[in-house]
C-alpha cells in the first residue's frame, strides 16, 4: 500500500520527549519540595526542642505568653517537624505531611502577628517567610495538588 506524498510522520523522539521533559520537571519540583521540607523540619525541630528544654524564666524573658502555652507550641513544632519528614520517608500515611504543614502554618500566623505587634514589622519577616514555605508544602503535598487551585 502506498501513502500519498503529502502525509508527514513525526519522528519517534518527538513523541517521547514530552514525557521525559515533564518527568524532569516533576523530579526537580519534588527535589525542591523535599529541600523545603528538610529546611522547615530543621527550623521547627530546633525551635520546638529549645522551647521544651529551656528553663521557664529564660523562655518567658521576652514575652508575656504563659510558660505552658509556649511548651505546648514547642510540642506542636516538634511533632510538626517530624510530620514533615517521616511519612514521606517511610511511605506510610503520606496524608499527614500536608496536615503537619497546615498546623505549622497556623503556628506561624500567630508567630508573625505577635512578632509584628511586639517587635515591629521587620522582625516579623522571618516567621512570615517560614509560614509561606510551610503553606507551599501543605498545598503541594495535599491530595490532588496537580489540579489547578485557582481558576480564571
ZATOR-730093 format. One line per 8 residues: number of its first residue (from 1); for each residue x, y negated, z negated of N, C-alpha, C. Coordinates in nm, 4 decimals, padded with zeros to 6 digits. Last residue first. Layout:
BEGIN
NUM> X:Y:Z:X:Y:Z:X:Y:Z  ...
//
This chain:
BEGIN
152> -00.9445:-03.0798:-03.6433:-00.9819:-03.2132:-03.5956:-01.1291:-03.2256:-03.5713  -00.8841:-02.9085:-03.9495:-00.9259:-02.9076:-03.8085:-00.9708:-03.0453:-03.7690  -00.6457:-02.7775:-04.1614:-00.7263:-02.8942:-04.1277:-00.7589:-02.8900:-03.9809  -00.5409:-02.5142:-04.1370:-00.6008:-02.5615:-04.2615:-00.6952:-02.6788:-04.2325  -00.5503:-02.2494:-03.9171:-00.5360:-02.3929:-03.9280:-00.6100:-02.4406:-04.0534  -00.4063:-01.9421:-04.0367:-00.5140:-02.0208:-03.9796:-00.4863:-02.1692:-03.9976  -00.2097:-01.8355:-04.1852:-00.1779:-01.8580:-04.0447:-00.2875:-01.9354:-03.9743  -00.3057:-01.7819:-04.4347:-00.2365:-01.9090:-04.4164:-00.1986:-01.9357:-04.2712
144> -00.4433:-01.5613:-04.5275:-00.4997:-01.6362:-04.4162:-00.4310:-01.7673:-04.3904  -00.3543:-01.5921:-04.8675:-00.4068:-01.5079:-04.7600:-00.4714:-01.5942:-04.6521  -00.0718:-01.8097:-04.9340:-00.2098:-01.7678:-04.9576:-00.2589:-01.6823:-04.8423  00.1749:-01.9079:-04.8782:00.1687:-01.7696:-04.9253:00.0264:-01.7218:-04.9508  00.1208:-02.1730:-04.8052:00.1801:-02.0818:-04.7068:00.1751:-01.9355:-04.7493  00.0118:-02.2846:-05.0424:-00.0647:-02.2825:-04.9172:-00.0104:-02.1773:-04.8217  00.2121:-02.2469:-05.2346:00.0760:-02.1999:-05.2609:-00.0048:-02.1885:-05.1321  00.4306:-02.3742:-05.1138:00.4353:-02.2293:-05.1384:00.2947:-02.1750:-05.1598
136> 00.3336:-02.6371:-05.1179:00.3674:-02.5734:-04.9900:00.3697:-02.4216:-05.0062  00.3194:-02.6756:-05.3936:00.1960:-02.6780:-05.3142:00.2189:-02.6131:-05.1775  00.5861:-02.6765:-05.4605:00.5014:-02.5683:-05.5123:00.3698:-02.5615:-05.4357  00.6535:-02.9159:-05.3329:00.7137:-02.7901:-05.2874:00.6329:-02.6701:-05.3366  00.5051:-03.0930:-05.4899:00.4747:-03.0811:-05.3473:00.5338:-02.9524:-05.2898  00.6313:-03.0618:-05.7380:00.4913:-03.0252:-05.7223:00.4513:-03.0081:-05.5772  00.8802:-03.1693:-05.6736:00.8714:-03.0289:-05.7163:00.7272:-02.9791:-05.7017  00.8028:-03.4337:-05.6219:00.8612:-03.3520:-05.5148:00.8531:-03.2035:-05.5495
128> 00.7083:-03.5062:-05.8802:00.6217:-03.5157:-05.7633:00.6729:-03.4274:-05.6497  00.9275:-03.4806:-06.0480:00.8155:-03.3866:-06.0628:00.7185:-03.3921:-05.9452  01.0823:-03.6956:-05.9148:01.1277:-03.5563:-05.9217:01.0121:-03.4597:-05.9458  00.9363:-03.9349:-05.9482:00.9596:-03.8813:-05.8134:01.0003:-03.7343:-05.8182  00.9230:-04.0461:-06.1936:00.8159:-03.9523:-06.1596:00.8359:-03.8900:-06.0218  01.1185:-04.2403:-06.2116:01.1471:-04.1078:-06.2683:01.0416:-04.0029:-06.2341  00.9668:-04.4500:-06.0710:01.0894:-04.3899:-06.0166:01.1233:-04.2545:-06.0796  00.7507:-04.5352:-06.2337:00.7261:-04.4601:-06.1111:00.8518:-04.3879:-06.0615
120> 00.7727:-04.4900:-06.5942:00.7722:-04.5651:-06.4689:00.7606:-04.4720:-06.3494  00.7409:-04.3579:-06.8332:00.8756:-04.3987:-06.7932:00.8804:-04.4828:-06.6663  00.4631:-04.3151:-06.8760:00.5519:-04.3463:-06.9879:00.6872:-04.4024:-06.9457  00.3338:-04.2734:-06.6314:00.2720:-04.3597:-06.7317:00.3702:-04.4024:-06.8408  00.5018:-04.0988:-06.4957:00.4745:-04.2304:-06.4374:00.4166:-04.3262:-06.5414  00.4885:-03.8782:-06.6707:00.6159:-03.9449:-06.6465:00.5950:-04.0842:-06.5892  00.2171:-03.8118:-06.6479:00.2712:-03.8515:-06.7783:00.4036:-03.9250:-06.7605  00.2028:-03.7485:-06.3714:00.1218:-03.8567:-06.4271:00.1749:-03.9040:-06.5622
112> 00.3872:-03.5368:-06.3499:00.4046:-03.6591:-06.2710:00.3267:-03.7741:-06.3326  00.2773:-03.3462:-06.5230:00.4111:-03.3990:-06.5487:00.4347:-03.5295:-06.4737  00.0293:-03.2948:-06.3966:00.0353:-03.3521:-06.5312:00.1698:-03.4134:-06.5622  00.1310:-03.1877:-06.1616:00.0422:-03.3046:-06.1548:00.0411:-03.3743:-06.2911  00.2677:-02.9672:-06.2601:00.3458:-03.0793:-06.2071:00.2599:-03.2037:-06.1844  00.0568:-02.8004:-06.3362:00.1518:-02.8471:-06.4370:00.2272:-02.9699:-06.3865  -00.0534:-02.7570:-06.0814:-00.1329:-02.8228:-06.1856:-00.0416:-02.8786:-06.2948  00.1581:-02.6191:-05.9636:00.1148:-02.7479:-05.9069:00.0347:-02.8254:-06.0114
104> 00.1579:-02.3865:-06.1110:00.2706:-02.4784:-06.1271:00.2396:-02.6157:-06.0676  -00.0754:-02.2746:-06.0099:-00.0665:-02.3100:-06.1514:00.0467:-02.4072:-06.1787  00.0088:-02.2314:-05.7479:-00.1005:-02.3250:-05.7740:-00.1027:-02.3676:-05.9207  00.2066:-02.0369:-05.7887:00.2437:-02.1666:-05.7323:00.1348:-02.2706:-05.7588  00.0468:-01.8284:-05.8851:00.1525:-01.8842:-05.9692:00.1929:-02.0229:-05.9196  -00.1092:-01.7885:-05.6559:-00.1730:-01.8271:-05.7817:-00.0714:-01.8886:-05.8775  00.0769:-01.7076:-05.4637:00.0096:-01.8363:-05.4474:-00.0634:-01.8822:-05.5732  00.1570:-01.4615:-05.6074:00.2514:-01.5698:-05.5771:00.1804:-01.7021:-05.5499
96> -00.0475:-01.2779:-05.6223:-00.0130:-01.3512:-05.7440:00.0807:-01.4689:-05.7164  -00.0671:-01.1405:-05.3885:-00.1620:-01.2496:-05.4088:-00.1345:-01.3298:-05.5349  00.0973:-00.9240:-05.4063:00.1516:-01.0459:-05.3468:00.0584:-01.1654:-05.3603  00.1061:-00.6716:-05.5415:00.0242:-00.7834:-05.5883:00.0763:-00.9171:-05.5360  00.4328:-00.5829:-05.4415:00.3065:-00.5440:-05.5029:00.2360:-00.6699:-05.5521  00.6982:-00.6193:-05.3657:00.5953:-00.5956:-05.2645:00.4681:-00.5352:-05.3238  00.9033:-00.7008:-05.5195:00.8541:-00.5655:-05.5427:00.7474:-00.5231:-05.4426  00.9353:-00.9603:-05.4158:01.0481:-00.8668:-05.4194:01.0017:-00.7223:-05.4344
88> 00.6816:-01.0739:-05.4490:00.7382:-01.0596:-05.3152:00.8534:-00.9614:-05.3111  00.6490:-01.0687:-05.7315:00.5561:-00.9977:-05.6426:00.6101:-00.9776:-05.5012  00.8854:-01.2257:-05.8248:00.8705:-01.0813:-05.8478:00.7690:-01.0134:-05.7550  00.8627:-01.5096:-05.7610:00.9639:-01.4210:-05.7020:00.9266:-01.2732:-05.7086  00.6595:-01.6476:-05.8887:00.7025:-01.6923:-05.7560:00.7896:-01.5891:-05.6858  00.6355:-01.5334:-06.1397:00.5312:-01.5088:-06.0404:00.5663:-01.5559:-05.9003  00.8530:-01.6443:-06.2708:00.8517:-01.5003:-06.2451:00.7502:-01.4680:-06.1348  00.7581:-01.9067:-06.2821:00.8844:-01.8771:-06.2128:00.8932:-01.7295:-06.1785
80> 00.5306:-01.8690:-06.4399:00.5172:-01.9162:-06.3020:00.6420:-01.8886:-06.2206  00.6457:-01.7996:-06.6830:00.5657:-01.6999:-06.6114:00.5439:-01.7395:-06.4657  00.7691:-02.0494:-06.7352:00.8480:-01.9269:-06.7264:00.7723:-01.8182:-06.6500  00.5487:-02.2224:-06.7432:00.6557:-02.2432:-06.6450:00.7402:-02.1181:-06.6272  00.4045:-02.1134:-06.9598:00.3446:-02.1185:-06.8255:00.4507:-02.1377:-06.7176  00.5866:-02.1549:-07.1692:00.5451:-02.0182:-07.1350:00.4885:-02.0150:-06.9935  00.5956:-02.4372:-07.1617:00.7168:-02.3581:-07.1394:00.6859:-02.2146:-07.1018  00.3340:-02.4985:-07.2306:00.3820:-02.5374:-07.0974:00.5087:-02.4583:-07.0634
72> 00.3477:-02.4047:-07.4953:00.2546:-02.3437:-07.4006:00.2966:-02.3752:-07.2569  00.5301:-02.5887:-07.5990:00.5671:-02.4459:-07.5947:00.4767:-02.3708:-07.4961  00.3742:-02.8190:-07.5771:00.4983:-02.8100:-07.4991:00.5484:-02.6659:-07.4916  00.1742:-02.7523:-07.7604:00.1391:-02.7748:-07.6200:00.2636:-02.7634:-07.5317  00.3229:-02.7388:-07.9968:00.2575:-02.6184:-07.9465:00.2166:-02.6328:-07.8003  00.4037:-03.0083:-08.0263:00.5030:-02.9034:-08.0030:00.4379:-02.7790:-07.9445  00.2152:-03.2673:-07.8575:00.2375:-03.1723:-07.9670:00.3352:-03.0609:-07.9268  00.3603:-03.5655:-07.7156:00.2833:-03.4419:-07.6997:00.3143:-03.3455:-07.8138
64> 00.5100:-03.7898:-07.7086:00.4141:-03.7807:-07.8183:00.3298:-03.6539:-07.8107  00.8650:-03.7651:-07.6365:00.7230:-03.7604:-07.6007:00.6354:-03.7520:-07.7250  01.1288:-03.7351:-07.7052:01.0955:-03.8357:-07.6046:00.9477:-03.8408:-07.5694  01.1273:-03.5349:-07.9101:01.2019:-03.6595:-07.9280:01.1563:-03.7698:-07.8315  01.0272:-03.2813:-07.9087:00.9309:-03.3923:-07.9153:00.9982:-03.5282:-07.9296  01.2610:-03.1255:-07.9033:01.1624:-03.1121:-07.7958:01.0667:-03.2312:-07.7925  01.3882:-03.1830:-08.1403:01.4532:-03.2222:-08.0155:01.3533:-03.2209:-07.8999  01.2055:-03.0668:-08.3180:01.2346:-03.2104:-08.3267:01.3029:-03.2628:-08.2012
56> 01.2080:-02.7924:-08.2388:01.0871:-02.8748:-08.2270:01.1175:-03.0239:-08.2309  01.4816:-02.6676:-08.0375:01.4184:-02.6981:-08.1666:01.3047:-02.7998:-08.1499  01.4348:-02.4620:-07.7467:01.4769:-02.5895:-07.8040:01.4101:-02.6119:-07.9397  01.3203:-02.2413:-07.6339:01.4301:-02.2207:-07.7287:01.4763:-02.3493:-07.7963  01.1123:-02.3319:-07.4664:01.0869:-02.2256:-07.5627:01.1961:-02.2128:-07.6689  01.2196:-02.5195:-07.2991:01.1099:-02.5607:-07.3876:01.0811:-02.4553:-07.4945  01.4013:-02.3551:-07.1648:01.4531:-02.4603:-07.2529:01.3443:-02.5130:-07.3459  01.2272:-02.1970:-07.0199:01.3061:-02.1345:-07.1271:01.3621:-02.2409:-07.2206
48> 01.1227:-02.3941:-06.8414:01.0385:-02.3179:-06.9326:01.1145:-02.2581:-07.0481  01.3455:-02.4936:-06.7005:01.2599:-02.5843:-06.7779:01.1775:-02.5085:-06.8808  01.4471:-02.2543:-06.5849:01.5307:-02.3376:-06.6723:01.4441:-02.4264:-06.7614  01.2227:-02.1765:-06.4368:01.2777:-02.0866:-06.5381:01.3643:-02.1652:-06.6365  01.1903:-02.3933:-06.2635:01.0884:-02.3664:-06.3642:01.1365:-02.2698:-06.4716  01.4334:-02.3764:-06.1134:01.3951:-02.5003:-06.1824:01.2956:-02.4701:-06.2942  01.4186:-02.1147:-06.0107:01.5311:-02.1546:-06.0965:01.4944:-02.2784:-06.1777  01.1833:-02.1332:-05.8594:01.1930:-02.0363:-05.9688:01.3058:-02.0732:-06.0641
40> 01.2535:-02.3262:-05.6683:01.1481:-02.3546:-05.7660:01.1556:-02.2597:-05.8849  01.4476:-02.1782:-05.5301:01.4846:-02.3032:-05.5969:01.3804:-02.3383:-05.7033  01.2868:-01.9658:-05.4344:01.4015:-01.9409:-05.5214:01.4434:-02.0641:-05.5984  01.0996:-02.0998:-05.2731:01.0549:-02.0229:-05.3886:01.1693:-01.9964:-05.4858  01.2721:-02.2022:-05.0774:01.1945:-02.2938:-05.1620:01.1484:-02.2223:-05.2882  01.3587:-01.9581:-04.9698:01.4553:-02.0507:-05.0298:01.3844:-02.1481:-05.1227  01.1213:-01.8554:-04.8688:01.1893:-01.7827:-04.9766:01.2919:-01.8723:-05.0462  01.0793:-02.0484:-04.6710:00.9831:-02.0344:-04.7795:01.0436:-01.9595:-04.8982
32> 01.2955:-01.9980:-04.5039:01.2823:-02.1292:-04.5671:01.1879:-02.1230:-04.6861  01.2328:-01.7379:-04.4244:01.3565:-01.7628:-04.4987:01.3504:-01.8972:-04.5702  00.9952:-01.7913:-04.2874:00.9934:-01.7030:-04.4029:01.1187:-01.7237:-04.4885  01.0896:-01.9499:-04.0821:00.9976:-02.0091:-04.1785:00.9867:-01.9222:-04.3036  01.2524:-01.7606:-03.9521:01.3106:-01.8833:-04.0066:01.2187:-01.9467:-04.1101  01.0650:-01.5674:-03.8771:01.1755:-01.5311:-03.9659:01.2367:-01.6543:-04.0299  00.9041:-01.7238:-03.7074:00.8460:-01.6622:-03.8258:00.9548:-01.6230:-03.9258  01.0840:-01.7845:-03.5075:01.0279:-01.8926:-03.5877:00.9707:-01.8361:-03.7168
24> 01.1242:-01.5259:-03.4120:01.2373:-01.6016:-03.4643:01.1884:-01.7171:-03.5511  00.8687:-01.4601:-03.3248:00.9274:-01.3830:-03.4347:01.0453:-01.4571:-03.4957  00.8468:-01.6420:-03.1146:00.7552:-01.6501:-03.2273:00.8108:-01.5751:-03.3474  01.0484:-01.5406:-02.9487:01.0563:-01.6772:-02.9965:00.9673:-01.6950:-03.1191  00.9464:-01.2868:-02.8983:01.0753:-01.2999:-02.9664:01.0901:-01.4390:-03.0248  00.7063:-01.3486:-02.7597:00.7014:-01.2858:-02.8922:00.8339:-01.2952:-02.9672  00.8275:-01.4795:-02.5253:00.7376:-01.5498:-02.6162:00.7276:-01.4804:-02.7520  00.9777:-01.2901:-02.3833:01.0463:-01.3968:-02.4548:00.9551:-01.4687:-02.5536
16> 00.8317:-01.1036:-02.2350:00.8818:-01.0643:-02.3666:00.9423:-01.1794:-02.4453  00.7782:-01.2401:-01.9982:00.6681:-01.1894:-02.0776:00.7144:-01.1576:-02.2188  01.0322:-01.2892:-01.8994:00.9442:-01.4000:-01.9317:00.8309:-01.3543:-02.0228  01.1358:-01.0376:-01.8434:01.1962:-01.1162:-01.9505:01.1065:-01.2319:-01.9921  00.9992:-00.9474:-01.6170:00.9685:-00.8858:-01.7465:01.0241:-00.9681:-01.8619  00.8816:-01.2031:-01.3951:00.9869:-01.1132:-01.4428:00.9531:-01.0632:-01.5835  00.5686:-01.1942:-01.2327:00.6538:-01.2511:-01.3365:00.7638:-01.1520:-01.3704  00.5057:-01.2158:-00.8837:00.5047:-01.1403:-01.0087:00.5986:-01.2085:-01.1061
8> 00.2845:-01.3468:-00.6376:00.4112:-01.3516:-00.7106:00.3968:-01.2720:-00.8389  00.1509:-01.3277:-00.3188:00.1398:-01.2802:-00.4562:00.2775:-01.2850:-00.5208  00.1734:-01.3861:-00.0474:00.1591:-01.4974:-00.1408:00.1441:-01.4539:-00.2875  00.1824:-01.1523:00.1078:00.3049:-01.2276:00.0839:00.2911:-01.3370:-00.0204  00.0007:-00.8693:-00.0207:00.0108:-00.9906:00.0603:00.1335:-01.0712:00.0192  00.1420:-00.5387:-00.0387:00.0854:-00.6574:-00.1031:00.0943:-00.7760:-00.0088  00.0545:-00.2158:00.0817:00.1362:-00.3346:00.0975:00.0649:-00.4553:00.0366  00.0834:00.1162:00.0000:00.0000:00.0000:00.0000:00.0888:-00.1237:00.0000
//
